[in-house]
Amino acid sequence: MKLLLFFVAFTFSLTSFAETVKIYIAGSMKNSFKLILEEYKKHNKNVEIQAIYGSSGKGFFQLINGAKYDIFISADEKYPEEVYKNKLARRSGEIYAEGSLALLFKNEYNKSIDYLLKAKTIAIANPKLAPYGIAAMEFMKNTGIYENIKDKIVTGQDLIQVVQYIKTENADVAFVAYPLVANEPEFKNKLLKLDKNHYSPIKQAMILTTYGEENLEAKKIYDFIKSGKVKKILTSYGFDVNGD
């Protein structure tokens, strides 16, 4: 009986003191990362993971102002590199995927690039904080339409809010990350992938912070994100994981 009680108490103590992993994730990864976490937890049931989603820039500024994220998953290479330069990581970041830009329309019958000239409201993620917002600006300028539509642009704090603008019909069309919405049935006929020749490659990188280096579970998750299983998940959402 004493042995049984000891075993129960020991098991409870291990569960109670399991390390919590805090991860900041770029909005473009929201849906795919939920599936990644589900897959990880199948074999790591007791781990507690706090996933925070938002723009890459917001996550970076939170980190340099004291937020203790173990893993920072960005939608570009720049912010993880800045984390490293600010001595908040012992190793530089690693590219995990390349994203792509798309237009998401309120109405499927308007699905055309030409509609940007007719739309009353065009939503993009804040270019000061979101790499996909930068890509949207590049696309508009490189295709020569920016000056004609700049007064129609409204900015969301991140891609998640931009998609919400379409859902609530507060925008006619939005520049979004293709992988964020590609697998959502409600957007099946409202999505138009854009030509990558009109914006810089969206190389998405992640980094294990100094906090994560001290967290065994965080290091395991970081390595899991680089696994073949996760690459298959990312590919299924429309990310390019081969650099093609």
N, C-alpha and C positions, 0 to 999 in steps of 0.2 A: 504493500500500500504506500509506504514511504517513497519507494522507488518510483511509483507511478506519479505521485504528487510532485516529486522532484522533476520528472520528465515534462509534466504539464507546465510547471513553473518555468523551466528552462526554455521550452518552446515559446511560451508567452513572452518571455524577456527578449528572445531573438526577434519576434515579430514587432514588439513594442519599440525596439531600438533600431529597426531597419532604417537605413539611410533614405532620406527624401531627396529626390533629384528634381531640380528646378531647371526647366528648359524654356528658352525664349525662341519662338518659331515665327519666321516670316509668314505673312498672310497667304502667300501663294502656296504654302505647304499645308494649310489647315486641314483639308479633307484627306489628303494622302497621309499626313502624319498621324491622324487619328487611327487609321488602319495599321500603320507601322507600330503604334503603341499597343494596339490590340494583339498584334502578332507577337510582340515582345513579351507581353504579360501572360501569354499562353504557357510559357516555360519559366516565368518569373512572377508568380502570383502575388507575392508579399511586398513587392517594391511599390513605393508611393511616388508617383510622378506628378509634378505640378507643371502643366503645359500652359504657357502664356503666349497668345497670338497677337501679332500687330505688325507695324511697319518695321523694316530693318533698322532705320535710323532711330526710331523711338527706343528699340531694344538696346542699341549701341549707347545712346545717351544715358539710359538708365544704368547700364553697366559702369560707365565711367563716373557715374554719380553715386555709386555704392550698391547697386542691386547685385545680389549674390546668385547670379545664374551659373549653373554648372556647365551648360552647353548653350551656345549661341548659334542658331541656324538662320543664316541670312539669305537674302535673295540676290546678293552680289558678292564680289570678292573684296570690295573696298572696306566695308565695315569690319569684317573679321581681321583684316590686315591692321586696321586702326586699333582694334582690341589688343593685338599682339604688340604694336608699337607703344601702346600705353602700359605695357608690362602687366596686362591682365590675363596673359596666357604664356605658357612656357614654350609652346610650339606654334608655328604659323598655321593658318587655316587650310582646309582641304576642300576642293570642289567636289560636290556630291551629285550635281546635275546641272543641265542647262535648260532654262525655261524658254517659253515663247509667248509672244504678245497676241492678243485677240480682241476683236470687238464683240461686245455683248449687246444685243438689241432688245428694246422693250417689246417690239412687235416683229415677228419673223418675216413678214412681208416687206420689211425695210432693209433686209440683210444685204447691204452693199456699201462699199467704201464711199461711193458717191453720196450716200445718205448723210454723211457728216456735214455736207454743205446745206442740207435741208433741215437737219435736226435743230430743235430749239435749245436743248440742253445736252452737253457732252460731259460725262464724268471721267475723271482720272484720279489716281492716287497722288497724294502730295509729292511732287518731285523733290522737295527738300528732304524728304524722309524715306521715300519708297523708290527702289530701283525700277519698278515697273512704271512709275510715274515719269521717271527720266526717259525710259524707252518710249513712252507714249509721246512725250514732247519731241524726241528725235524723229519719230515716225511722221508726225505732223509737219515738222520743218523740212525733213528730207523729201517729202512728197509735195511740198510747196503749197499746202493748204492751211498752214497755221494762221497766217494773217487774215484769212477769210473766216476763220471759225474761233479765233482766240476769245472773243467776247461771249461765246456760248459755254465756255469751259467752267465747270465747278469741280472743286477738289474735295476728295474724301481723305480722312486721316490715314487710311490704309485701304488695301484691296477689299477687305471684308466689308467695309462701309460702302465702297464703290458698288459692289454687287448688290448691296442692300438698296441703293438708289434705284436700281433697275427693278428689284422686287417690289418696291413701294411706288413705282412709277414716278419717281422724282427726277428721272433722267431718261432721255430718249435712247441714248446709246452710251456705252462706257468702254474704256480701254481696260482690259483685265488680263490677268495671267491665265493663259489657256488651261494649264493643269488644275487651277482652282475650281473651274466650273465644267470642265469637259465631261465629267461623269454624272452630272446632275440632269436627271430626266426632263425637268422643267425648262432647261435651256438647250435641249437637243437640237432644235431647229433655229435657234437664235444666236448662234455663235459662228464667228468668221475668223479663222486664223489668218494672221497678217504675214506678209512677205518679210523674212528676216533680213533681206538686203537693205531695208529702210531703217534699221536700228541696230545698235551695237549688241553683240552677243550677251545674253543674260546668264553669265556663269555664276551659279549659286554655290556659296561656300559655307562651311560651318567650322566652329572652333571649340575646343575644350578649354575652358577657362582655368585659372589657377585654383578656383574653388572646386571645379570638377576633377582636377588632378588629385585632390585629396579625398575624393568620393569614389569608392570602388564601383558602386552601382552606376554612377555617371559614366565611368570609363567603359563599362560593359555596354551601355546603351550607345555610346559614341561609336564603338567598334561595330555594334549591330547595324547601325545606320549605313556602314560601309559594306555590308554583306550582300551577297548575291540575291538573297530573299528580298531585301529592301529595294534593290535595283529593279527587281521585277515589279514591285508595287509602284515605284515611281514611274516606270515605263507605262504601266497600265493607266496612269493618270495623265500621260502626255508629256512627261519630262524626257529629255534625252540624257541618257547616262553613259553613252559611249563616246561622246565628243564628236559625233558625225556631223 
